[in-house]
């Protein structure tokens, strides 16, 4: 087990840590298959309003690769198809029935897995709507089954600081985890399993040989466990840039699906809010936000990762790639003489508030704390970037359309942790600018 | 209960925004409003949480770091005036006399400078950046107390317009605006800046040479150290700052306090300050070891070079301006070191420009981008390519 340390990154003193207990949330009346959280997808609908669907019926596909299915996590009837701006598909809402009627698949035992032709295996997983759990660096698009990745990184921890604890995901699923790993070994010789240091003890107490599979322990500084940050720390050569990664949730789901032949319908999620300790929740995939977050004040911001998730609307549903709901309470907005206050509870990475001396729990809110200004070259973004980028210079290169320069500065290594935007005193949307740059470069190459 | 000040802004909002009667002046209204109430709009894209440090706070910390030199400068202006006019001033008197000279300079600098800022903001329809808060105070601190106020106005106009606004405003300027302003006054009105009449109120008395420490040279065969002591520039006085000079720059101690505040809060990059001091010490020590010229500043040694003149003020407050300094850490070390090196070189090799720090920093401002470029090229070559 190796230890990964990042020289940069950031450990905020946050409150709202979820409790380790777990509750089961009953099947909601409606579930949604969200398209909003899927990177790069150009959705093509496969159902119409009023159609009945089984658990595992494809609901939409990706126009770029129609063999990839996004499936219904419950049995019922398509109630509503929600479109966003420019008629872009947002989600498909399904009214659920209490009894699940699964689309049947042939179970694959762990021994059969080893002998099964790779193409059949890929086909099997694509049909089941699980292949897209595997993502490919650098842009994070769906993994290309034609390629052979130098390594596959399994991230035990999610994108947010308070994403579900891996123990709660693995409890009772130890065998599925091992099956999932066996599957990954079919695609790459090198499987990296990473875990946050603070979770190691709890995993070692789980008695199913999971701890032996962990190859790297990362320090607890955000975002050391981000798969992109891990790849940056361990990669040796250019070929490894196109490695794959997968979250623990999806790995376990793959294992469950292979052994049962049924679409795995549940996932573990957390909801965080300042001052609360909510339990972990086992919910149906696509559960409405309201069932997870409970009552949310109308002005609050609800996100699926305070640093790098997306913003959820009140009536939306949790997506395939999301495990955390952050409720950011509305702040007072305009503080009188805010810039000269001592700031005992103001979260900051700088040392310009007293909060940096007295380590009190800090209250995060969903506001900018300032206004957009020109870049003053202070390099706070460089100081915090976990993959040693200079986001300010990449931003300037992108503004000047110097894509080559931006690439040379390592733009594609960006792990989308969002810390550069977080820290920028000029409130420049660096992470967004970089991710737009990565996206357009990725699309150009495709 | 509603905050009465907030009410004023809420009431006047329709006049200044949208199609309001005075919508042209929205930037001025907005700047005033945001001074009272820190704006904090909701985030719309990831990350949804943001750090509390913004440019207002950033610049406020610089102002805080400038307070020791400003307050001491006020005292020292009065104190020097008292000595020159042969009057016994109490500490309070020193402050009052100093304020009498300094406050008009600061008010003119801020007033005229903000006028230009407002004008550009109104014409270009952008928000007023906080950068000028610092420039407006830095500039008068680099001037002698005897400077005519119209020169202050002209200088800050040049600094703001030519030094900054024609490039696009704060964040886009090549040179430090405050130093640009000072260089303009320095070269345009050499008589005011020559260092001979730098003591406020000196007109009343003849016979006291008011030359600043850097203008002192020994007579034939006399060591520079002795010459300085004879003229009242002992090392301890230079360190404390009880000597004539530009109002803000005399006290090495207060500059070091400012440097400490800036470094601890990480507002200024300590690499520049430290690099500069190292550069100055190394260069002055090397020059010291060259035989001959013992009556000139070449022979003054590191401590005198450090404490005399405006070097510490410049390296602490001018060179650390992030906009005109390099944005990479190795670049910052080199930049700082060369600022120190050039300061000594100019002082020693070209006594016509006694104050080497200003020219050294302006010169290095121009090279900042080149240093960044070199560092970036090096860093790019070290990365595993990912295209």
HADDOCK unambig.tbl for C-alpha pairs under 7 A between the chains (distance, minus, plus):
assign (segid A and resid 237 and name CA) (segid B and resid 384 and name CA) 6.35 0.50 0.50
assign (segid A and resid 238 and name CA) (segid B and resid 384 and name CA) 6.11 0.50 0.50
assign (segid A and resid 238 and name CA) (segid B and resid 385 and name CA) 6.21 0.50 0.50
assign (segid A and resid 238 and name CA) (segid B and resid 386 and name CA) 6.58 0.50 0.50
assign (segid A and resid 241 and name CA) (segid B and resid 386 and name CA) 6.43 0.50 0.50
assign (segid A and resid 306 and name CA) (segid B and resid 47 and name CA) 5.90 0.50 0.50
assign (segid A and resid 306 and name CA) (segid B and resid 48 and name CA) 5.29 0.50 0.50
assign (segid A and resid 306 and name CA) (segid B and resid 49 and name CA) 6.07 0.50 0.50
assign (segid A and resid 307 and name CA) (segid B and resid 46 and name CA) 6.03 0.50 0.50
assign (segid A and resid 307 and name CA) (segid B and resid 47 and name CA) 4.01 0.50 0.50
assign (segid A and resid 307 and name CA) (segid B and resid 48 and name CA) 5.95 0.50 0.50
assign (segid A and resid 307 and name CA) (segid B and resid 49 and name CA) 6.59 0.50 0.50
assign (segid A and resid 308 and name CA) (segid B and resid 46 and name CA) 5.29 0.50 0.50
assign (segid A and resid 308 and name CA) (segid B and resid 47 and name CA) 5.26 0.50 0.50
assign (segid A and resid 309 and name CA) (segid B and resid 46 and name CA) 6.39 0.50 0.50
assign (segid A and resid 310 and name CA) (segid B and resid 46 and name CA) 6.57 0.50 0.50
assign (segid A and resid 333 and name CA) (segid B and resid 39 and name CA) 6.78 0.50 0.50
assign (segid A and resid 333 and name CA) (segid B and resid 40 and name CA) 5.19 0.50 0.50
assign (segid A and resid 333 and name CA) (segid B and resid 41 and name CA) 6.80 0.50 0.50
assign (segid A and resid 334 and name CA) (segid B and resid 37 and name CA) 5.19 0.50 0.50
assign (segid A and resid 334 and name CA) (segid B and resid 38 and name CA) 5.23 0.50 0.50
assign (segid A and resid 334 and name CA) (segid B and resid 39 and name CA) 5.14 0.50 0.50
assign (segid A and resid 334 and name CA) (segid B and resid 40 and name CA) 5.90 0.50 0.50
assign (segid A and resid 335 and name CA) (segid B and resid 37 and name CA) 5.22 0.50 0.50
assign (segid A and resid 335 and name CA) (segid B and resid 38 and name CA) 5.35 0.50 0.50
assign (segid A and resid 336 and name CA) (segid B and resid 36 and name CA) 5.48 0.50 0.50
assign (segid A and resid 336 and name CA) (segid B and resid 37 and name CA) 4.35 0.50 0.50
assign (segid A and resid 336 and name CA) (segid B and resid 38 and name CA) 6.27 0.50 0.50
assign (segid A and resid 337 and name CA) (segid B and resid 35 and name CA) 6.74 0.50 0.50
assign (segid A and resid 337 and name CA) (segid B and resid 36 and name CA) 5.12 0.50 0.50
assign (segid A and resid 337 and name CA) (segid B and resid 37 and name CA) 5.62 0.50 0.50
assign (segid A and resid 337 and name CA) (segid B and resid 38 and name CA) 6.26 0.50 0.50
assign (segid A and resid 338 and name CA) (segid B and resid 37 and name CA) 6.56 0.50 0.50
assign (segid A and resid 338 and name CA) (segid B and resid 38 and name CA) 5.12 0.50 0.50
assign (segid A and resid 339 and name CA) (segid B and resid 38 and name CA) 6.61 0.50 0.50
assign (segid A and resid 339 and name CA) (segid B and resid 56 and name CA) 5.85 0.50 0.50
assign (segid A and resid 339 and name CA) (segid B and resid 57 and name CA) 4.72 0.50 0.50
assign (segid A and resid 340 and name CA) (segid B and resid 57 and name CA) 6.69 0.50 0.50
assign (segid A and resid 346 and name CA) (segid B and resid 52 and name CA) 6.16 0.50 0.50
assign (segid A and resid 347 and name CA) (segid B and resid 51 and name CA) 6.01 0.50 0.50
assign (segid A and resid 347 and name CA) (segid B and resid 52 and name CA) 6.07 0.50 0.50
assign (segid A and resid 348 and name CA) (segid B and resid 51 and name CA) 4.95 0.50 0.50
assign (segid A and resid 348 and name CA) (segid B and resid 52 and name CA) 5.54 0.50 0.50
assign (segid A and resid 348 and name CA) (segid B and resid 53 and name CA) 6.46 0.50 0.50
assign (segid A and resid 349 and name CA) (segid B and resid 51 and name CA) 6.98 0.50 0.50
assign (segid A and resid 350 and name CA) (segid B and resid 265 and name CA) 6.79 0.50 0.50
assign (segid A and resid 350 and name CA) (segid B and resid 266 and name CA) 6.53 0.50 0.50
assign (segid A and resid 351 and name CA) (segid B and resid 264 and name CA) 7.00 0.50 0.50
assign (segid A and resid 351 and name CA) (segid B and resid 265 and name CA) 4.43 0.50 0.50
assign (segid A and resid 351 and name CA) (segid B and resid 266 and name CA) 6.17 0.50 0.50
assign (segid A and resid 352 and name CA) (segid B and resid 265 and name CA) 4.96 0.50 0.50
assign (segid A and resid 364 and name CA) (segid B and resid 49 and name CA) 6.20 0.50 0.50
assign (segid A and resid 365 and name CA) (segid B and resid 49 and name CA) 5.92 0.50 0.50
assign (segid A and resid 366 and name CA) (segid B and resid 42 and name CA) 5.84 0.50 0.50
assign (segid A and resid 366 and name CA) (segid B and resid 43 and name CA) 5.79 0.50 0.50
assign (segid A and resid 366 and name CA) (segid B and resid 48 and name CA) 5.32 0.50 0.50
assign (segid A and resid 366 and name CA) (segid B and resid 49 and name CA) 4.99 0.50 0.50
assign (segid A and resid 367 and name CA) (segid B and resid 40 and name CA) 5.55 0.50 0.50
assign (segid A and resid 367 and name CA) (segid B and resid 41 and name CA) 5.40 0.50 0.50
assign (segid A and resid 367 and name CA) (segid B and resid 42 and name CA) 4.11 0.50 0.50
assign (segid A and resid 367 and name CA) (segid B and resid 43 and name CA) 5.08 0.50 0.50
assign (segid A and resid 367 and name CA) (segid B and resid 49 and name CA) 6.47 0.50 0.50
assign (segid A and resid 367 and name CA) (segid B and resid 50 and name CA) 6.65 0.50 0.50
assign (segid A and resid 368 and name CA) (segid B and resid 40 and name CA) 5.15 0.50 0.50
assign (segid A and resid 368 and name CA) (segid B and resid 41 and name CA) 5.64 0.50 0.50
assign (segid A and resid 368 and name CA) (segid B and resid 42 and name CA) 6.03 0.50 0.50
assign (segid A and resid 368 and name CA) (segid B and resid 43 and name CA) 5.74 0.50 0.50
assign (segid A and resid 368 and name CA) (segid B and resid 50 and name CA) 5.51 0.50 0.50
assign (segid A and resid 369 and name CA) (segid B and resid 39 and name CA) 6.54 0.50 0.50
assign (segid A and resid 369 and name CA) (segid B and resid 40 and name CA) 4.38 0.50 0.50
assign (segid A and resid 369 and name CA) (segid B and resid 50 and name CA) 6.82 0.50 0.50
assign (segid A and resid 369 and name CA) (segid B and resid 52 and name CA) 5.38 0.50 0.50
assign (segid A and resid 369 and name CA) (segid B and resid 54 and name CA) 6.76 0.50 0.50
assign (segid A and resid 370 and name CA) (segid B and resid 38 and name CA) 6.61 0.50 0.50
assign (segid A and resid 370 and name CA) (segid B and resid 39 and name CA) 5.35 0.50 0.50
assign (segid A and resid 370 and name CA) (segid B and resid 40 and name CA) 5.13 0.50 0.50
assign (segid A and resid 370 and name CA) (segid B and resid 54 and name CA) 5.44 0.50 0.50
assign (segid A and resid 371 and name CA) (segid B and resid 39 and name CA) 6.61 0.50 0.50
assign (segid A and resid 371 and name CA) (segid B and resid 40 and name CA) 7.00 0.50 0.50
assign (segid A and resid 373 and name CA) (segid B and resid 129 and name CA) 6.97 0.50 0.50
assign (segid A and resid 374 and name CA) (segid B and resid 170 and name CA) 6.93 0.50 0.50
assign (segid A and resid 374 and name CA) (segid B and resid 171 and name CA) 5.38 0.50 0.50
assign (segid A and resid 375 and name CA) (segid B and resid 171 and name CA) 5.57 0.50 0.50
assign (segid A and resid 376 and name CA) (segid B and resid 171 and name CA) 4.58 0.50 0.50
assign (segid A and resid 376 and name CA) (segid B and resid 322 and name CA) 6.05 0.50 0.50
assign (segid A and resid 376 and name CA) (segid B and resid 323 and name CA) 4.87 0.50 0.50
assign (segid A and resid 377 and name CA) (segid B and resid 322 and name CA) 5.63 0.50 0.50
assign (segid A and resid 377 and name CA) (segid B and resid 323 and name CA) 5.51 0.50 0.50
assign (segid A and resid 377 and name CA) (segid B and resid 327 and name CA) 5.47 0.50 0.50
assign (segid A and resid 378 and name CA) (segid B and resid 322 and name CA) 5.38 0.50 0.50
assign (segid A and resid 378 and name CA) (segid B and resid 327 and name CA) 6.59 0.50 0.50
assign (segid A and resid 379 and name CA) (segid B and resid 327 and name CA) 6.13 0.50 0.50
assign (segid A and resid 407 and name CA) (segid B and resid 386 and name CA) 6.98 0.50 0.50
assign (segid A and resid 407 and name CA) (segid B and resid 387 and name CA) 5.90 0.50 0.50
assign (segid A and resid 408 and name CA) (segid B and resid 380 and name CA) 5.80 0.50 0.50
assign (segid A and resid 408 and name CA) (segid B and resid 385 and name CA) 6.86 0.50 0.50
assign (segid A and resid 409 and name CA) (segid B and resid 380 and name CA) 5.53 0.50 0.50
assign (segid A and resid 410 and name CA) (segid B and resid 386 and name CA) 6.36 0.50 0.50
assign (segid A and resid 412 and name CA) (segid B and resid 386 and name CA) 6.00 0.50 0.50
assign (segid A and resid 412 and name CA) (segid B and resid 387 and name CA) 6.66 0.50 0.50
assign (segid A and resid 413 and name CA) (segid B and resid 386 and name CA) 6.83 0.50 0.50
assign (segid A and resid 418 and name CA) (segid B and resid 46 and name CA) 6.60 0.50 0.50
assign (segid A and resid 418 and name CA) (segid B and resid 47 and name CA) 5.25 0.50 0.50
assign (segid A and resid 421 and name CA) (segid B and resid 47 and name CA) 6.67 0.50 0.50
assign (segid A and resid 422 and name CA) (segid B and resid 47 and name CA) 6.24 0.50 0.50
assign (segid A and resid 422 and name CA) (segid B and resid 49 and name CA) 6.52 0.50 0.50
assign (segid A and resid 422 and name CA) (segid B and resid 50 and name CA) 4.51 0.50 0.50
assign (segid A and resid 422 and name CA) (segid B and resid 51 and name CA) 5.59 0.50 0.50
assign (segid A and resid 423 and name CA) (segid B and resid 50 and name CA) 6.56 0.50 0.50
assign (segid A and resid 423 and name CA) (segid B and resid 51 and name CA) 5.26 0.50 0.50
assign (segid A and resid 425 and name CA) (segid B and resid 53 and name CA) 5.40 0.50 0.50
assign (segid A and resid 425 and name CA) (segid B and resid 54 and name CA) 4.12 0.50 0.50
assign (segid A and resid 425 and name CA) (segid B and resid 55 and name CA) 5.60 0.50 0.50
assign (segid A and resid 426 and name CA) (segid B and resid 54 and name CA) 6.07 0.50 0.50
assign (segid A and resid 426 and name CA) (segid B and resid 55 and name CA) 6.04 0.50 0.50
